[in-house]
Amino acid sequence: MADRPPLAGRPPAPDPAAPQERTSLAWRRTGLALLVGSLTIGRLTLDRLGPAVVVPTVLGAALAGWVLLVALRSRRLARAHPGEPTFSVLADGRLPAVVAALVAALALGELLAALVRLL
């Protein structure tokens, strides 16, 4: 049977897990962007700075992978308990701190690469 539209004047019931689902998806996109950014900066600076770039690149990729894992975990928990989300990626502040540190490190790496090109 086809889905019927909601009755006129009565809005559909909101999904209580929707905000947490959107937040989890946003953190997944952030983790993917950090992963691509750290690998790109590592690749672009490898020619100029040599093997010294490998360790920061691997560390950045590992931290970005951790962000992705936390985001995937929060999405799974949001689906397990749609009425009562018990997990928040912002609850303890570790995830935003890691993201801020990683973005700062990527910016510093890019600045270092630009300075090396000028010399």
Secondary structure as the mmCIF struct_conf table of DSSP 4:
data_model
#
loop_
_struct_conf.conf_type_id
_struct_conf.id
_struct_conf.beg_label_comp_id
_struct_conf.beg_label_asym_id
_struct_conf.beg_label_seq_id
_struct_conf.end_label_comp_id
_struct_conf.end_label_asym_id
_struct_conf.end_label_seq_id
HELX_LH_PP_P HELX_LH_PP_P1 ALA A 2 LEU A 7
TURN_TY1_P TURN_TY1_P1 ALA A 8 GLY A 9
HELX_LH_PP_P HELX_LH_PP_P2 PRO A 11 ASP A 15
TURN_TY1_P TURN_TY1_P2 PRO A 16 ALA A 17
HELX_RH_AL_P HELX_RH_AL_P1 ALA A 18 LEU A 49
HELX_RH_3T_P HELX_RH_3T_P1 GLY A 50 VAL A 53
HELX_RH_AL_P HELX_RH_AL_P2 VAL A 54 ALA A 80
BEND BEND1 PRO A 82 GLU A 84
TURN_TY1_P TURN_TY1_P3 VAL A 89 LEU A 90
BEND BEND2 ALA A 91 GLY A 93
HELX_RH_AL_P HELX_RH_AL_P3 ARG A 94 LEU A 118
#
